[in-house]
């Protein structure tokens, strides 16, 4: 082996990097466990001090420990959220903040870890207002405000309420007149009836909800939460979002609700609003005349006030608050006729050293706790003075203005156009990227505008040179620069005192897109793992136990060489997990399926090499030469088998979403690490030991002559295999066509019921699921049921497709569900359904369509690759037939046995991953056999073609059985020890391994033999 020094260095480097990446998961997990312990202590302290009263939690909600069983769980979640949020920017490991540590950790999916459930509702009132021609027109404003008041008080359909109010107030006026923009008129004309206009507004909500769903998917993916579940309810204008692994709920809440609608407004300068603020800052004592009060803030400089107002430097800093500086220093001042108002005590005005309002958009400063009170006073004053075109907004970040340990927020005032819409806004932004302001040495966000936005931005800046522009989003000002000249070209920079994370977050929000209307969070909760916490833990334990059995088996069969394979396999798993963390991938049940397939492929590569080395040793070669030739001869099979699987994985990664993407990501990483571990790491160890004259036995006394003289008649008996396979395939097709597969709620949709129990039920989710499933039966078919813990062990969310296709069946579903829950009252107490809703399938039509495209493309690519590598289309066709054979049999068994076997056999997203694993395993196994057939056909030309092919199959039998057996051991162990949550998933994999092994030697190869039968041996050349 050449360049051994380089490969040793590269191997060690990869391992160090992987261990470094994995360490973040341990550190992050450790901090979260510490947070749980600290949260528990705080909950106990809060509970002790409550004395039976309701107490306030850090998230602003109230709980009563005496009357609410869920109080402890809710309080603990709130404290954990608070503790982790405080740690977000704290350096915790090697210079990384906790937020960065979590970003570099291995993420677990909803099925393994649980997370956060959020219900988002589209604000229909804002959507209607945004569509109005002129929101200030009284014909729109009066019915709109009346409808909004009724909607907030009583709820209902806002569009219906608004239309009714408009017809009530203006019976002779068409509703279309309030919405007659060019866009609306082009779609429904300016003579549309009120009913047509109402339908148009309703269509806006439907289209907006689709847009919100897409934007939320983009936004969630960008801020690091992978594999979310998003369902849509068009009737309620709501999105139901489940986010895996979320602990910092406050940050997620803020980002989900953000409109991300960047808007550009002209900003008022302090000098323009001096009179407005003068009336608010100072109030008159009772013994002062009106004339004296009016003269106080005259145009001329008034020395009476100079000591009554806070001073700020040119950099807007001061060493004391306004209230502190107002301390009276002598008797004359104590007798002053004017005093600082309550507003003045909360708001520190931004003035220069001579007490004049500055030529700056920064009007003043307030503490965070005072901003809402200041807002109320400002808005009331603006309404009193009939200032309709002004909007007061606070800065996005707090400022340190020199007062110790106190952070203030800066106030800005924006000039609002008559139609209430910004001249340049979020729809004008095409792209945003992280940038750097060379003038201020600050990080910022550079944005590119559309043609329309660039043109309007150029006009806006050219018309207002010398004025300030406020760049706002979600009613926060991010930057307020002065306009020094016209800005053309459609590019601008948002600069500010951003950290890298803040600038990146703003960039991500802008790139994800602006919401068509604000969304509000109407409900949020912590949800448990789909498969249950206990099942998740037991599954991981059984996986570790199964892996240990594989390691033992390799040593049992290959002796010391098996020990080397074990070292490589462990290193391979370390590399996979390390790369998953480095790439920010999420590990789900589908990802674990990818790892199982990877383990099989890794073992397979080692077995291929070891079997080749054993053949070389049997031919009388020395150990060093046998190892060299063994690796050389096995390389072709390893490359072909892994490349075909890699091509499939790339297609699935490109076109797949959700579990398919998770499976593909894990598989792609695993293919590279497996080949590296088997081909490089093991050889480095072997050659290192051989160079020290240490011998290796690639056999044990038991396995020494295993599979050496075997000669089974695979080709001779091929017609029998065809009959057996034909029977199974036909039975599978009949079962699929008649009985059909049982779709889960993910595919079928249904109803979900939020249910509260008197006793804890969270640790017995699987038992509860089975009880409900056995009760909700239609035509001897059990309903699909999914139960998830929500917020506490006392509350669960039950989703089912029971009577999904029966009209007006909600009452029957509720009755039968309560009957099922009544059967477990002795264990869990009385169950109460608090609310219910319809749910659409989480597996969208787009996902099903993209999955179909991915699988079809995979088959085409496999066929083309095998055609190129083997030079014969017969090989490609044989592989495709074998794969189709395997998939049909697995699907047929699930169609035949669902509802019969004592575990869940529904078709869900995990089942898709299982089928993909079967496809990957089948092609991998088949290509290895094909590779040996190609070699034998070119090596042995005197025998008949069928004999040569049969010999090739027999020569790979040791490898085939060892690989299949080691993979099957892993799956069988998990199947035996699993509590029931993933038995169906593992069962599909087990059947897939058995059928895939059978088809590679009994279906694919005989088909190739028959298709090549009429070919002359001398026509078969090496590819």
Residue pairs with C-beta under 8 A, 6 or more apart in sequence:
1 7
1 628
1 683
1 684
1 687
4 684
4 687
7 680
7 684
8 684
11 680
11 681
11 684
14 575
14 578
14 676
15 571
15 574
15 575
17 578
17 582
18 574
18 575
18 577
18 578
18 579
18 582
19 574
19 578
20 578
21 104
21 577
21 578
21 579
21 581
21 582
22 106
22 574
22 577
22 578
22 581
23 93
24 93
24 96
24 101
24 102
24 104
24 105
24 581
25 105
25 106
25 581
27 92
27 93
27 101
28 98
28 101
28 102
28 105
29 105
31 84
31 87
31 92
31 98
31 101
32 80
32 84
32 247
35 80
35 83
35 84
35 87
35 247
36 76
36 80
38 79
38 83
39 76
39 79
39 80
39 83
40 76
42 75
42 79
43 72
43 75
43 76
43 79
46 55
46 75
47 65
47 72
47 75
49 55
50 64
50 65
50 66
52 64
52 65
52 66
53 64
54 62
54 63
54 64
55 62
55 63
55 64
55 65
56 62
57 63
57 74
57 75
57 78
57 79
58 78
58 79
58 81
58 82
59 78
59 81
59 82
59 249
59 250
61 74
61 78
63 70
63 71
63 74
63 75
64 71
65 71
65 72
65 75
68 74
69 758
69 792
69 794
70 756
70 791
70 792
70 794
70 795
72 792
73 791
73 792
73 793
73 794
74 791
74 792
77 526
77 791
80 247
81 247
81 248
81 249
81 250
84 98
84 247
84 248
85 248
85 250
85 251
87 98
88 97
88 98
88 99
88 248
88 251
89 97
89 98
89 99
90 97
90 98
91 97
92 98
92 101
93 101
96 104
99 501
102 224
102 247
103 224
103 584
104 581
104 582
105 581
106 577
106 580
106 581
106 585
106 587
107 224
107 225
107 226
107 244
107 245
107 584
107 585
107 586
107 587
108 244
108 245
108 586
108 587
108 588
109 226
109 227
109 244
109 245
109 586
109 587
109 588
109 589
109 591
109 662
110 227
110 228
110 229
110 242
110 243
110 244
110 527
110 529
110 530
110 588
111 529
111 530
111 531
111 536
111 588
111 589
111 910
112 244
112 529
112 531
112 536
112 587
112 588
112 589
113 244
113 245
113 529
113 536
114 244
114 245
114 526
114 527
114 528
114 529
114 530
114 533
114 788
114 789
115 225
115 242
115 243
115 244
115 245
115 246
115 526
115 527
116 242
116 243
116 246
116 249
116 252
116 524
116 525
116 526
116 527
117 240
117 241
117 242
117 243
117 523
117 524
117 525
117 526
117 527
117 790
117 797
118 240
118 241
118 242
118 243
118 252
118 253
118 256
118 521
118 523
118 524
119 238
119 239
119 240
119 241
119 521
119 522
119 523
119 524
120 212
120 216
120 238
120 239
120 240
120 241
120 256
120 257
120 519
120 520
120 521
120 522
121 236
121 237
121 238
121 519
121 520
121 521
121 522
122 205
122 208
122 209
122 212
122 237
122 238
122 239
122 517
122 519
123 517
123 518
123 519
123 520
124 157
124 158
124 159
124 205
124 237
124 517
125 144
125 147
125 148
125 151
125 158
126 517
126 518
127 201
127 204
127 205
127 208
127 516
127 517
128 144
128 158
128 159
128 162
128 201
129 135
129 144
129 420
130 421
130 516
130 517
131 179
131 181
131 184
131 201
131 204
132 140
132 144
132 178
132 179
133 140
133 177
133 178
133 179
133 180
133 181
133 419
134 140
134 178
134 418
134 419
135 141
135 144
135 419
135 420
136 388
136 418
136 419
136 420
137 178
139 166
139 170
139 173
139 177
139 178
140 178
142 169
143 162
143 165
143 166
143 168
143 169
143 170
144 162
144 165
146 165
146 169
147 158
147 161
147 162
147 164
147 165
148 158
150 156
150 161
150 165
151 158
151 161
159 198
159 201
159 202
159 205
160 198
163 175
163 194
163 197
163 198
166 173
166 175
166 178
166 194
167 175
167 194
174 191
174 192
174 193
174 194
174 197
175 194
175 197
175 198
176 184
176 188
176 189
176 190
176 191
176 192
176 193
176 194
176 196
176 197
177 190
179 197
179 200
179 201
180 190
184 200
187 200
188 196
188 197
188 200
192 200
204 516
205 237
206 234
207 516
208 516
208 517
209 232
209 234
209 237
209 239
210 232
211 513
211 515
211 516
212 239
212 515
212 516
212 519
213 230
213 232
213 239
214 513
215 260
215 512
215 513
215 514
215 515
216 230
216 239
216 241
216 256
217 228
217 230
218 511
218 512
218 513
219 255
219 256
219 260
219 508
219 509
219 512
219 513
220 228
220 241
220 243
220 256
222 508
222 509
222 511
222 512
223 252
223 255
223 505
223 508
224 584
225 243
225 244
225 245
225 246
225 252
226 244
226 584
226 585
226 586
226 662
227 244
227 586
227 588
227 658
227 659
227 661
227 662
228 241
228 242
228 243
228 244
229 241
229 242
229 842
230 239
230 240
230 241
230 242
230 842
231 239
231 240
231 839
231 840
231 841
231 842
232 238
232 239
232 240
232 840
233 239
233 240
233 837
233 838
233 839
233 840
235 838
236 837
238 522
239 519
240 837
240 839
241 256
242 527
243 252
244 586
246 252
249 524
249 526
253 521
253 524
255 505
255 509
256 519
256 521
257 474
257 518
257 519
257 520
257 521
258 473
258 474
258 509
258 515
259 426
259 473
259 474
259 514
259 515
259 517
259 518
259 519
260 426
260 473
260 474
260 509
260 510
260 512
260 513
260 514
260 515
261 425
261 426
261 473
261 474
261 514
261 515
262 425
262 426
262 429
262 447
262 471
262 472
262 473
262 494
262 510
262 514
263 422
263 424
263 425
263 426
263 471
263 472
263 473
264 422
264 423
264 424
264 425
264 457
264 460
264 469
264 470
264 471
264 472
265 391
265 414
265 415
265 416
265 422
265 469
265 470
265 472
266 414
266 415
266 464
266 467
266 468
266 469
266 470
267 361
267 412
267 413
267 414
267 415
267 467
267 468
267 469
267 470
267 477
267 480
268 361
268 363
268 390
268 412
268 413
268 414
268 415
269 357
269 358
269 359
269 360
269 361
269 467
269 468
270 349
270 350
270 351
270 357
270 358
270 359
270 360
270 361
270 362
270 363
270 364
271 356
271 357
271 358
271 359
273 357
273 363
273 413
274 297
274 356
274 357
275 297
276 381
276 382
276 385
276 387
277 349
277 357
277 363
277 364
278 296
278 297
279 297
279 381
280 341
280 343
280 344
280 347
280 377
280 378
280 381
281 309
281 340
281 341
281 343
281 344
281 347
281 349
282 296
282 297
282 305
282 308
282 338
282 339
282 340
282 341
282 344
283 338
283 339
283 340
283 341
284 290
284 292
284 293
284 337
284 338
285 336
285 337
285 338
285 339
287 337
288 337
288 338
292 337
293 338
295 302
296 302
296 304
296 305
296 338
297 305
301 354
301 355
301 356
304 336
304 338
305 338
305 355
306 355
307 325
307 326
307 329
307 333
308 326
308 336
308 338
308 340
309 322
309 349
309 351
309 355
310 318
310 320
310 321
310 322
310 325
310 348
310 349
310 351
311 318
311 325
311 351
311 353
311 355
312 318
312 348
312 350
312 351
312 352
312 401
313 353
314 352
314 353
316 350
316 360
316 362
316 399
316 401
317 401
317 402
318 325
318 348
318 401
318 402
318 403
319 402
319 403
320 402
320 403
321 348
321 403
321 406
322 340
322 344
322 345
322 347
322 348
322 349
323 340
323 345
326 340
328 334
328 336
343 374
343 377
346 366
346 367
346 370
346 373
346 374
347 364
347 365
347 366
347 370
347 374
347 411
348 364
348 365
348 366
348 401
348 408
349 357
349 363
349 364
350 357
350 358
350 360
350 362
350 363
350 364
350 365
351 357
351 358
352 358
360 468
361 412
361 413
361 468
361 470
361 480
362 410
362 411
362 412
362 480
363 410
363 411
363 412
363 413
364 410
364 411
365 399
365 401
365 408
365 409
365 410
365 411
366 374
366 394
366 408
366 409
366 411
367 406
367 407
367 408
367 409
368 398
368 407
368 408
368 409
371 394
371 409
374 411
375 392
378 392
379 392
382 390
382 392
388 416
389 415
389 416
389 417
389 418
390 413
390 414
390 415
390 416
391 413
391 414
391 416
392 411
392 412
392 413
392 414
393 411
393 412
393 413
393 414
393 470
393 472
393 475
393 476
393 477
394 409
394 410
394 411
394 412
394 475
394 476
394 477
395 409
395 410
395 411
395 412
395 476
395 477
395 478
396 473
396 476
396 477
396 478
396 496
397 496
397 497
397 502
398 407
398 408
398 409
399 407
399 408
399 409
399 410
400 407
400 408
401 408
410 477
412 470
412 477
412 480
414 470
414 472
417 423
423 456
423 460
424 449
424 453
424 456
424 457
424 460
425 514
426 473
426 510
426 513
426 514
427 450
427 453
427 514
428 449
428 450
428 452
428 453
428 454
428 456
428 457
429 447
429 448
429 449
429 450
429 453
429 510
429 514
430 448
430 449
430 450
430 453
431 447
431 448
431 511
432 445
432 446
432 447
432 448
432 506
432 507
432 510
432 511
433 445
433 446
433 447
433 507
434 443
434 445
434 446
434 500
434 503
434 504
434 507
435 443
435 444
435 445
435 446
435 493
436 442
436 443
436 444
437 443
437 444
437 493
437 495
440 495
442 495
442 496
442 497
442 498
443 498
443 499
443 500
443 503
444 479
444 493
444 494
444 495
444 496
444 498
444 503
445 493
445 494
445 498
445 503
445 506
445 507
445 510
446 491
446 492
446 493
446 494
447 491
447 492
447 493
447 494
447 510
448 490
448 491
449 457
449 490
449 491
449 492
450 490
451 490
453 490
454 488
454 489
454 490
457 487
457 490
457 492
458 486
458 487
458 488
460 469
461 469
461 483
461 485
461 486
461 487
462 485
462 486
464 483
465 483
465 484
465 485
465 486
466 482
466 483
467 482
467 483
468 480
468 481
468 482
468 483
469 480
469 481
469 482
469 483
470 477
470 479
470 480
471 477
471 478
471 479
471 480
471 481
471 494
472 478
473 506
473 509
478 494
478 496
478 506
479 494
479 495
479 496
481 495
494 506
498 506
525 790
525 791
526 790
526 791
527 788
527 789
527 790
527 797
528 762
528 765
528 788
528 789
528 790
529 535
529 536
529 788
530 786
530 788
530 981
531 539
531 589
531 981
531 982
532 765
532 766
532 979
532 981
533 762
533 763
533 789
534 763
534 979
535 766
535 978
535 979
535 980
535 981
535 982
536 981
538 977
538 978
538 979
539 592
539 974
539 978
539 981
539 982
541 977
542 973
542 974
542 976
542 977
542 978
543 592
543 970
543 973
543 974
545 973
545 977
546 969
546 970
546 971
546 972
546 973
546 974
547 569
547 573
547 599
547 970
549 969
549 970
549 973
550 569
550 599
550 603
550 966
550 969
550 970
551 566
551 569
551 570
553 562
553 965
553 966
553 969
554 562
554 563
554 565
554 566
554 569
554 603
554 606
554 966
555 562
555 563
555 566
556 562
556 700
556 702
556 703
557 699
557 700
557 702
557 703
557 706
557 962
558 565
558 610
558 698
558 699
558 700
558 703
559 696
559 697
559 698
559 699
559 700
560 696
560 697
561 610
561 613
561 686
561 696
561 697
561 698
562 610
564 682
564 685
564 686
564 696
565 603
565 606
565 610
565 678
565 682
567 681
567 682
567 685
568 602
568 606
568 677
568 678
568 681
568 682
568 685
569 599
569 602
569 603
569 606
569 677
571 677
571 681
572 598
572 599
572 602
572 670
572 673
572 674
572 676
572 677
572 678
573 595
573 599
575 673
575 676
575 677
576 595
576 598
576 666
576 669
576 670
576 673
579 585
579 669
579 673
580 587
580 591
580 665
580 666
580 669
583 665
583 669
585 591
585 662
585 665
585 666
585 669
586 662
587 662
587 666
588 659
588 662
589 659
589 910
589 913
589 982
589 985
590 659
590 660
590 662
590 663
590 666
590 909
590 910
590 912
590 913
590 916
591 662
591 663
591 665
591 666
592 666
593 663
593 666
593 910
593 913
593 914
593 916
593 917
593 985
593 989
594 662
594 663
594 664
594 665
594 666
594 667
594 670
594 913
594 917
595 666
595 670
596 917
596 967
596 970
596 971
596 989
597 667
597 670
597 917
597 920
597 921
598 666
598 667
598 670
598 671
598 673
598 674
599 966
599 967
599 970
600 921
600 924
600 963
600 966
600 967
600 970
600 993
601 641
601 642
601 645
601 670
601 671
601 674
601 924
602 670
602 673
602 674
602 677
602 678
603 962
603 963
603 966
603 967
604 641
604 924
604 925
604 928
604 959
604 963
605 634
605 638
605 642
605 674
605 675
605 678
605 679
606 678
606 682
607 958
607 959
607 962
607 963
608 634
608 637
608 638
608 928
608 959
609 630
609 631
609 634
609 638
609 678
609 679
609 682
610 630
610 698
611 634
611 956
611 958
611 959
611 962
612 629
612 630
612 631
612 633
612 634
613 626
613 627
613 629
613 630
613 631
613 698
614 630
614 698
614 699
615 630
616 625
616 626
616 627
616 629
616 630
616 633
617 623
617 626
617 698
618 708
621 629
623 690
623 695
623 696
624 690
627 683
627 686
627 687
627 690
627 696
631 679
631 683
635 679
636 931
636 935
637 927
637 928
637 931
637 932
638 675
638 678
638 679
639 675
640 869
640 927
640 928
640 930
640 931
641 923
641 924
641 925
641 927
641 928
641 931
642 671
642 674
642 675
642 924
643 865
644 862
644 865
644 866
644 923
644 924
644 927
645 667
645 671
645 920
645 923
645 924
646 668
646 671
647 858
647 861
647 862
647 865
648 858
648 861
648 862
648 919
648 920
648 923
649 664
649 667
649 668
649 671
649 920
650 664
650 668
651 854
651 857
651 858
651 861
652 660
652 661
652 663
652 664
652 667
652 854
652 858
652 916
653 661
653 664
653 665
653 668
654 854
655 850
655 851
655 853
655 854
655 857
656 663
656 664
656 850
656 851
656 854
657 846
657 847
657 850
658 843
658 847
658 909
659 909
659 910
659 912
659 913
660 847
660 851
660 854
660 912
660 913
660 916
662 913
663 913
663 916
663 917
664 916
667 920
686 696
689 696
690 696
706 958
707 954
707 957
707 958
707 961
710 954
710 957
711 950
711 951
711 954
712 950
712 953
712 954
712 957
713 950
714 721
714 950
714 953
714 954
714 1001
714 1002
714 1005
714 1006
715 946
715 947
715 949
715 950
715 953
715 1005
715 1006
715 1009
716 946
716 950
718 1002
718 1006
718 1009
718 1010
721 1002
721 1003
721 1006
722 1003
722 1006
725 885
725 999
725 1002
725 1003
728 889
728 892
729 885
729 888
729 889
729 892
731 892
731 896
732 888
732 889
732 891
732 892
732 893
732 895
732 896
733 888
733 892
734 892
735 892
735 893
735 895
735 896
736 888
736 891
736 892
736 895
739 895
739 896
739 898
740 895
741 891
741 894
741 895
741 898
741 907
742 781
742 782
742 784
742 894
742 898
742 899
742 905
742 906
742 907
743 784
743 801
743 906
743 907
744 784
744 786
744 801
744 906
744 907
744 908
745 784
745 785
745 786
745 799
745 800
745 801
745 839
745 841
745 842
746 786
746 841
746 842
746 843
746 908
746 909
747 841
747 843
747 907
747 908
748 784
748 801
748 804
748 841
749 801
749 804
749 838
749 839
749 840
749 841
750 784
750 799
750 800
750 801
750 802
750 804
750 838
750 839
751 799
751 800
751 802
751 804
751 810
751 813
751 836
751 837
751 838
751 839
752 797
752 798
752 799
752 800
752 836
752 837
752 839
753 797
753 798
753 799
753 800
753 814
753 817
753 833
753 835
753 836
754 790
754 795
754 796
754 797
754 833
754 834
754 835
754 836
755 795
755 796
755 797
755 798
755 821
755 831
755 832
755 833
755 834
756 794
756 795
756 831
756 832
756 834
757 794
757 795
757 796
757 828
757 829
757 830
757 831
757 832
758 794
758 828
758 829
758 830
758 831
759 794
759 827
759 828
759 829
760 793
760 794
760 828
761 768
761 793
761 794
761 796
761 828
762 789
762 792
762 793
762 794
762 796
763 793
764 827
764 828
765 787
765 788
765 789
765 796
766 979
766 980
766 981
768 787
768 796
768 824
768 828
769 785
769 786
769 787
770 980
771 820
771 823
771 824
772 783
772 785
772 787
772 798
772 800
772 817
772 820
772 821
773 782
773 783
773 784
773 785
773 904
774 782
774 820
775 816
775 817
775 819
775 820
775 823
776 782
776 783
776 785
776 800
776 802
776 813
776 816
776 817
776 820
777 783
778 802
778 803
780 899
781 899
782 899
783 800
783 801
783 802
783 803
784 800
784 801
784 802
784 906
785 798
785 799
785 800
785 802
786 798
786 799
786 800
787 796
787 797
787 798
787 799
788 796
788 797
788 799
789 795
789 796
790 796
790 797
798 817
799 839
800 813
800 817
802 813
802 816
802 817
803 809
803 812
803 813
806 812
810 836
814 833
814 836
817 833
818 831
818 833
821 831
822 831
824 831
825 831
843 909
851 912
855 919
858 919
859 880
859 883
862 876
862 879
862 880
862 883
862 923
863 873
863 876
863 877
863 879
863 880
864 876
865 876
866 875
866 876
866 879
866 927
866 930
867 873
867 875
867 876
868 1023
869 1023
870 876
870 930
870 934
870 1023
871 1021
871 1022
871 1023
872 1008
872 1012
872 1020
874 1007
874 1008
874 1011
874 1012
875 930
875 1008
877 1007
877 1011
878 926
878 930
878 1003
878 1004
878 1005
878 1007
878 1008
878 1011
879 923
879 926
879 927
879 930
879 1004
881 1003
881 1004
881 1007
882 922
882 926
882 999
882 1000
882 1003
882 1004
882 1007
883 919
883 922
883 923
883 926
883 999
885 995
885 999
885 1003
886 918
886 919
886 922
886 992
886 995
886 996
886 999
887 915
887 918
887 919
889 991
889 995
890 914
890 915
890 918
890 988
890 991
890 992
890 995
891 915
893 991
894 905
894 907
894 911
894 984
894 988
897 905
898 905
898 906
899 905
901 987
903 980
903 983
903 984
903 987
904 980
904 981
904 983
904 984
905 984
905 987
906 984
910 982
910 984
910 985
911 984
911 985
911 988
913 985
914 985
914 988
914 989
914 992
915 988
915 992
917 989
917 992
918 988
918 989
918 991
918 992
918 993
918 995
918 996
921 967
921 992
921 993
921 996
922 992
922 995
922 996
922 999
922 1000
925 960
925 963
925 964
925 996
925 997
925 1000
926 999
926 1000
926 1004
926 1005
928 956
928 959
928 960
928 1000
929 952
929 953
929 956
929 960
929 1000
929 1001
929 1004
929 1005
930 1004
930 1005
930 1008
932 952
932 953
932 955
932 956
933 948
933 949
933 952
933 953
933 1005
933 1008
934 1022
934 1023
935 952
936 948
936 949
936 951
936 952
936 955
937 945
937 948
937 949
937 952
937 1017
937 1020
938 1020
938 1021
938 1022
940 948
940 951
941 1017
941 1018
943 951
945 1009
945 1012
945 1013
945 1015
945 1017
945 1020
946 1009
946 1013
949 1005
949 1008
949 1009
952 1005
953 1001
953 1005
956 1001
957 1001
960 997
960 1000
960 1001
961 997
964 993
964 994
964 996
964 997
967 993
968 990
968 993
968 994
971 986
971 989
971 990
971 993
972 990
974 982
974 986
975 983
975 986
975 987
975 990
978 986
1012 1020
